[in-house]
Amino acid sequence: MRDGFVRVAAATPKIKVADPEYNRKEIVKLMLEGQNKQAEVMVFPELCLTGYTCQDLFLQYPLIRQAKEALGEIVKASEDLDMLVFVGLPWERDGKLYNVAAAVCGGELLGLVPKKNLPNYSEFYELRHFCPGNDRPWEADDGPNGETVIMGSRLLFRCAGHPELTVAAEICEDVWVPCPPSIRHALEGATLIVNCSASDETTGKDVYRHDLICGQSARLVCGYVYANAGEGESTQDLVFGGQNIIAENGTCLAESGRFANEMILADLDLERLNSERRRMTTFHASHELSGMGFGEEKESGYRTIYFSLKGHEKDRLLRFIDKAPFVPHDMGQRKRRCEEILSIQSLGLKKRLEHTGSRSAVIGISGGLDSTLALLVTARAFDMLGIPREQICCVTMPCYGTTDRTYQNACAMTGKIGATLREIPVRAAVDLHFKDIGHDPAVHDVTYENSQARERTQILMDLANQLNGMVIGTGDMSELALGWATYNGDHMSMYAVNVGVPKTLVRHLVRYYADTCREEELSAVLYDVLDTPVSPELLPPEDGKISQKTEDLVGPYELHDFFLYYVLRFGYMPSKIYRLALQAFAGEYDRQVILKWLDVFYRRFFSQQFKRSCLPDGPKVGSVAVSPRGDLRMPSDACRRIWLEDLENISERNG
């Protein structure tokens, strides 16, 4: 379970109704297959040792006894397997019959979890045969070999040495009721809920079932493994389709086809789940519930049972690692997301303009992606307010590094949008500034670059005063994470519309606008902006072309945005982020390149926090943000030793 990943499986055996011995062999066969595929937790359907559809045969001693004997054989078979297994069967205790999920690991029967909610409506008649399960666990000497077995719904199965893997179970109907047992399980610390189920097929039920399981995993911030009965059950009145589902915090990681008995596997990220729970102050642990309207019980009645797993060393994870976590890969969803983000940005600016009474805006327009997006957003906000676009003042300020391509695009874009263009060259002012401070303009150092950025910002601020307007910030979240902004230069504005948008998403927002724009000439300009290399254009061009490419200096933004997402969203160790990046960018970047830029990211992220500590206002648009007033309250002088040491360990392992 390196890095908090656990491989789980849901399997549907092809059974024979009322033949526990045959079913036991099929289950063991699938257990061995799961072991070969490195599964660490494996879940089988409800009553699969006998079949769910035995009806009154459940009242027959031969069936009940052979089911228990078959479970004993499964326990023996688990001795040589490194996995926790849940299997469903009928269980008699004190003259009553219960529908249970048996937890088995390492040659031991760890416990029995009984079904609490027995459906007795429509096609279901479970109360005819079974009793509702007990909450509080109790023990009896009724195991397959006379051993003591604990039974109760309030059982937690915790992996020794890996407490992040804490498993609880519920059975079929339990998750369909208003208050499922899994709610209490999660509040008691369960990170993984398993469900042994026998849910029959009716038209449209599969969609509801899918949404139910994914939704429950989201509500509880947990992993959820749902194993459903399939072919082999009696078709006297019902058909079972074997729809197995593995979900994690609302996302379906794997789902089997219907009407086919299959095994599905996925790697759950338990550290991700725990990170979410840590962050959510409204996700209350059970001991916090007293006095909050959830009852005053001082003891929950839960029992924790420990099991051991050696774990498997898995190089490639069975889960999709999106190399662009800020950008939906589904085109339809991406378009909806782009429209939503543009609306959030525009509404944020609209409110600020209304509040300040500003009827003009000043934007430094460079012909690059960020200032382009800021202009598009500002135009939308002005349209919402009914303010003429002519009152958007776009200022182009050519200096040493300005190229014809970006200059022409800035001018053309301003005209097509309908804004007012002002050209204010800053070269003479910067030359005078160099003379005043005694700087040699032939020395192209940080002073040379930042002087241009600060001169431009001074012009924008003074123009805003002159026009009774406000300066619209253009810098994006990726630049702020890396500190790729001149302090009190382009770092500063009166409202920063792009502050919540990472660079990889800026590109898609501009492309979406270009794709949906009805003005072909404007679209053509936007497409050319998209094809222009990202650059601050602070160094002189070479042969008329951009010489200073940002990604050559700080690294590819697609890598940095990937790092940024996992650093801020989940607080992962650098070694885990590196592992995820290797899989996400396989074939695009080699190990050393990824490690190099990951090291750059951490060094810049820590050293440049002082710039983020005094950001201008701007709207949050996604789950990750760097505002010091909200998402990232980080000291500007924090030590980065822990993170860099983890990176050094990666370097040593890679030779």
N, C-alpha and C positions, 0 to 999 in steps of 0.2 A: 504493500500500500504506500509506495513512495509518492511523496508530494500530495498525499491525501486522496489519491485515486483508488477506488475499489471497483473491481469488475463484477457485475451482477448479471444474472441470467433468469429468464422466465421460460419455462419449457412445458409443452403440452404433450404428454405421451398418448399414443393410440392404445386405448384400454379395451378390456372386455368387461361388460357389466357383471358384477357379482363374482369376479375371479381375481381375488387379491394376489394370488401367487403369480399369475401371468402379469398383472399390472406391476407387481414388485420388480419383476425382471426388466420390464420396459423402463421403469423409473431408474433403476440402477444403471441400465445401459446409457440413459441420458446423463446421469451423474458422471459417468466415466467420460462421456463426450464433453461435458462441461469442464471437467478437470483438464482435459487436453487443450481446451480453449482458454485455460487460466481463469475460469470463473471462481470467485471467492464467496459469493452468496448466490444460492440457486433456489428458485421458488417453483413449486408445482401446484396444479389446480386443487380446488376444493373437493374433498372426498375422493381423490383420484385413486386411492388404493382399492376402493370398492366400485367406484363409479357413483356419480351424483344421482343417477336415475334408478337406483335400486328399489325405490318405493317401500312397500311393506316388507321386503326382504331385509331391511335394516333391523327388523324386529327378530330376525332369526339368529340364534346363537352361533351356528356354524360360520356365518359371514362375519360377525363381530369378532369371534375368536381368531379366525384366520387373518383378518385385517391386522390384529395386534401381533400375531406371529410374523406377518410379512413386514411390519414395521421393525420388529426385532432384527430381521435379516438386513434391512436397510441400515440400521444402526451399525451392524457388523461391517457392512460394505463401506461405511464412512470412515473406518479406522485408518485406511491408507489414503484417504482423500483430504486435501487441504481446502475444505469449504464448509460453510454453514448452509444447511439444507432445510427447507420447509416443505412438508408434504401433508396433504389432507387425508383424514380418515375418521370413521365413527369410533367413539371411545365410551365404554361403559364405566361408570363410577357410582358406587352406592345405589345400584338399581336404576340409575338413570342413564340415558344415552345422550352424548354430546357430539356436536360437529366440531372437530378440532383441527388445528394446524400443529403438527409436531415439529419441533426444532431439533435438528440432529447435527452433531459435529464431532469429529475425532473419535468415533466409536462410543459416543454418549448420547442418550436422549436427554437433552437439556431441559425441556419443558413442553407443556401442551397449552396452546392458546385456544380457548373455546369461542365459538361464534356467539355474540351477544344478541343480535337482532335477527330473529327468525321470521322470514316472510311467510305469510299465510293468506295470500291474496292471489287473484288471477290464476296463473299456472303453478303457483307454489303452495306446498302443503307441509312445510317443514315441522310445524308444531305437532303434527301427527306422530312424528318419530323422535324428535329431539327436544331437549330442554335448553332454555337460554343459558348462556355461560355465566359463570361467576366473575366478579371483578377482582376481589382479593384472592391472591393465590393461596391454595392449600395443598398439602402433600398427602400422598397415600402410597402404600406398598403395592401398586398395581401395574408396574412396568412389565414389559414382555418377559422378563426373567425374574420377576418379583422384586425388582429394585424400586426404590422410592422415586416417585415422579411428582413434580410440582405442576399444578394446573391453575390457570387464571388468566384473565385478559390483561391484567396489569403486570406483565412481564417485560423486562428489558434485557436484551442479549447484547452484552458489551464485549468488544474485542480487547483482550488483555494487551496492554502496551500501545493500543490504538483506540483510545476512548472516543475519538471522533466518529468511529464506526459503532453506533449504538442502534440496534435493530428492534423493532416492535412489529407485531402482526395484527391484522384484522382479516375477517373472512367475508367476502362477497358483499352481502346486503349491508354489512356494517358501514361501508363507505357511502351507501345511498341514503342513509337516514339524516335527519337534521343536525344531529350532534354525534358524528362518528367517533369511535374510540381513538382513532388516530390523532384527534385534536389533543386529547390528554397525553397521549404517548409523546407527541412532539414537545409539549410543554414540559414534560419530564426529562427531555433530553434526547429522544430518539431522532436520529438524523436520517434513518432509512425506515420506511414503512413497507412491509410486504403484504400482499393480499392474495390468498388462495381463493379462487373464485370459480363459480359455475354459473355463468350468466348466459342464458339462451339468446338466440337470434330472433329478432323481429325487425321489420322494416324501419330503418333509421336509427336503431338502437346503438349501432356501432359509433355513430358520431357523438351521441350523448355520452356514451361510455368513455370515449377518448377525451372529451372535454371535462368530464367529471374527474378522471384520474389526473389529468394535467392541472386542472384547477385546484384539486386538493393538495398537490405537491407545491403549488404556488402559495396557497393560504398558509401552509405549514412550513414553508421554506425547507423542504426536505426532498430526499429521493424517494420515489415510489415505484415498486416493482409489482406488476399485476399479472398473474398467471391464470389463464382462463381455460375451462374445459373445452374439448373439441371433439373431433371424430372418434367414435368408439362408444360414446354415450348412447343410450337408447333413443331412437327416433320415433317412439310410439306416439308422442304428442309434440315433441320439441326437437329443435336442431341446435347444436352447439357449434360455434364457429371458430373457437380457439384464438380469439383476439387478445394477444399478449401486448403489454405496454410497459415501457420503462420511461419514467418522466423525472425531471429535475427542476424544481422551482418554476414550474409552469411550462417548461420546454420538453417536448417529446424527443427523447434521445433515440428510441428505437420502438418499432411497432411491427408486429407480424402481419402477414396477410390473413384474411378471413377464409374460413372453410379449408384450412390446411394446418395440420399439426406441426408447429415449428418451435425452434428454440431461438430466442433473440438474446443478444448480449450488448452491454454498453458499459463504459467506465464512468461512474459517478464521481464528481469532484466534491468531496466532503469538506475540504477547506473552504471552498467557495460558499457552501451552505452555511458553515459556521461564521464566515466573514459577514454574510448577509444578516444573520441573527445578531451578531455583535453590534452591527451598525444600527439595527432597528430597535430603538428604545421602546417601541410598542409591542415587540415580541417578548412577552413576559414568561420567565421561567415559573414553574409551578409554585415554588416557595414565595413568589411575589403576589400570588393571586388572592391570598387571604385578605379580607376586607375590601376587595375590589368588585364584589358582587358575584364572585365565583364560589362562594361557600367559605366556611371558616375551618374546614378540616385541617388539622395540624399535621397529620400524617397521611400521605397519599395512598398508602397501601401497596405501592409498587415494590417489586423484588427485582434486583439486578443479578443476572446470571452471566458469569464470565466464560468466554470461550477463547481458544487460541488459534491463530492462523500464522503460518510461516510467511505467506504472501508470495506473489510471483513478481519477478522483475520484468516489467513490460516495456519494451522499447517504443512501440507505437500504440497510441491510445485508440480505443474504439469509441471515438466521439469526434465530431466535426470541430476543428479549431479554425475559426474564421480569421483570416489574415487581415480583414478590415472590420473589426468589431463595431466601429461606429457607423458602418454603411451597410444597410440591408442588402443581401445578395439577391433577393427576389425583386425583379424589376418593378412589379406592381406595388409592392410594399415600399420600395425605394422612392417611387414617385410620390406616394402618399406622405412619406416621411419628409421629403424635401419641401412639399407644399406646407406641411405643418410647421417646419422649422422657419421657413420664410415668414409665415404668419406670426410666430412667436417673436421673432426679431422685429418685425414691423410694428406689432402692437406695443412692444416694449418702448420703441422709439416714439410712437404716437403719443403714449401717455406722458413721456418726458417732455415732448414738445408742447403738449397741452398745458402741463403743469407750470412750465417756465414761461409760457406765452410766446415762445419763439416761433417765428414764421419764416425763418430761413435757416439753412444748414450749410456748413462748410466742410468739404471733404478734400483731402489731399489725394488726387487721382494720379496713379502712376502707370496704369496700363497693366498692372499685375492682378492676380486673382483676388487678393483680400480687399483692395480698394474697389475692385469691380463689384464684389458682393455687397460691400457697404453702400455703394451707390444704388444698386438694385433694391436693397432693403429700404433705403431712404426714400426712393421714388414711390414705393408702395405706401410708406407711412404718410407721405404728402398727399397721395391720392385719397387715403382714408380720411384725412382732415380737410380735403377740398382745397389745399394750398397749391397754387400753380407750381409746376416743377421748375419754372424759371428761377424760383427763389432758392433752389439748391445751387450753391456756388462750388463748382469743381475747380480746384486749383492745381495746375501742373507746374512744377518747380524744377525745371531742368538744371542739371549740374554736371559734374565730371563724368558720371557713369551712365547718364541717360542715353538710350539708343533710339534710333529712328522708329523702330518697330513699336516699342512701348509708348513712345510719345504720340505717334500717329493713332494708335489704338485708344489712348486716353482721350485724345481730342475727338475722335470719331464717335466713341461711346457716349461722351457727354452730349454731343449734338443729337444723337439718335434717341437718347433718353429724354431730351428736352430741357436739360439743365443749362445753367450759365457757366461758360468756361472763362477762367482767368489764367493767364500765363505770367508767372513771376519768376524769372531766372534768379537763382541764388548764388551763382558762381562768384560774382563780384563781392557779395556780402561775406561769403565764406573766405575768400582771399583776404579781405580786410580783417576778418576775425583771426586768421592765421598770423597776419602781421602783428595784430594787437597782442596776441599771446606768445608770439615768437616761435611759431611752428613752421618748419620747412614743408611746403606743400608737396615736395618730391618724396617725402616719407609717408608711405601709405599705411599708416598704423591705425590703431583704434581711435586716436584723436582725429585723424583725417576723416574717418568714416562717420563718427558720432557728431562731429561739428556740423556736417551736412544735415543729419537727421534733426538736430536741435534747432538749426536755423529754419528748417521747414515747419517745425512745430510752432515756433514763435510767430511765423507769418500766419499760420492757420488760426492761432488763438487771437491775434490782433485783428484779423479780418472778421472773426466771429464777433468781437466787440464792436467793430465798425458797423456790422450789418445787424446788430442785435439778434444774433443767431447762436448756434452752438456747433462746436467741432465734433464731428462724428468719427469715432475711433475705428480703425480698420484692422488692427492686429488680431490674429486668431489664437485659439487656446493652445495649439501646438507650439507656437512661437513663445507664448508665455511660460509653458512648461519647461522649455529649454532656455528661457531667458534671452531669446533671439530678438531683442528689442532694445533700442537705445533708451536708457533711463532718462526720464524727462524729455524724451524725444518722441518717436512714434509710440512709445510706451504710454503716453498721456493723451487724454481727450476729455470731452465733456459727457459723452455717452458712447460706450464701446459695443457696437451691435454684434461684433463677431467673437466676443470674448468667450462664448460657450461653444464655439464651433471648431473642431479639430481640422487640420489642413486637408486630410483626405476627404472630409465631408464638404469643405469649401468648394472643392473641385466639382463634386456632384451637384451641389446647389446651383452653381453657375451653369453647368451643363443642362440641368433641368430647366432653368430659365430660358436658355438658348433654344432648347428643344420645343418648348411650349410657347415661345414668343411668336406673335403674328407678324412682326416686322423682320423681314428676311435680312435687311442690311444690318440691323442690330445683332441678329443671331450670328451673322458672318463675323462681326467684330468679336463677339463673345467666344466663338470657336477658336479664333486666332489667339485670344488671350489664354485659352485653355492649352494651346500648343506652345506657349512661350515658357521657357525655363524659369523656375522660381528664383528670384534674385532681388536683393535690396538695391542693386545698381548704384553702389557707392564707390566702386573702382572704375577707372577708365575702361571703355570697351576695347576689344581687340578686333581690328578690321571691321569696325562698325557693329560687331556682335557682342552680346553679353559675355563678359569675362568672369564675373563673380556669380557662381551658381551655389545657392544656399545648401543644396543637398550634398555637394562635394565637400562642404566645410563642416556641417553638423551631422550629416548622415541622411539617409532616405526617410522621408516623412512617414511612409507607410510602416517602417519599422518603429519609429518613435511613437506614432499613434498607437501601435500595438502595445508597446511597453507602457505608455501612459495609461491605457485602459486598465491593464491588470495591476499596475502600481496603485492607482487611485481607487479603482472600483472594488478590489478585493484584497489589497495589501499583501500580495504574494511575495515570497522570497525571490531574489534575482534568479536563482538556479531553476525555480519552477517556471518563471517567465521565459527563461532561455530554452527550457525543454519544450514549452508550448510553441515558441517561435520556430524551433527546428522543424516541428511537424507542419506548422502553418505555412512556412516559406520554403519547404523542401523543394530543391531544384532551382530555386531563385537566388538564395544567399547561402554561402557555406558557413560552417560553424564559426570560423574565425571572424568573418565579417559581422555576423550577428553579435558575437561576444564583444567585438570592438565597439560597435555602436550602442550596445547595452551599457557598457562602461561609460561611454560619453554621456548617455542619457542620465545616469545616476549622478555623475559628477556635476553636470550642469543643473540638474533638478534641485540638488541641495544648495549649490553655491548661488543660484539666482532667485531664491525665494524672496529676497528683499524687494525685488521688482513686483512680485505678486502681492506682497503685503500692503501695497498702496495702489491698488488698481482702481480705475474709474468704474462707475456703475455700468452694468450691462446684463442682458438677460441670460439665464441658464436655459439651455434647450434640451439637454440629455441627462443621462444618469451620472455623468462625470463633469465636474466643473472645478475651477481653481480660484474662485472668489474667496478672499479672506473673510468675507462676512457670512459665508455659508458653508461650502463644502470642504475647503482646505484651510484650516486654521493651523498653520505650521510655523514654528519659530524660524526666523531668518538665519539663525546661527546654530542650527542643529548639527550634531556630529553624524557623519555618514559611514563611520567605520564598519558597523555591522553589515551593511549592504555591500560595501567594497570587499570585505573579507570573504563573503559568499561568492562574489565574482572571482576573486583570486583562487578559491577552491576549484571553480569550474576550469580556470586556466590550467591549474596543476593537473587536473584529471585529463585534460585534452593534450597534455604534453607541451 
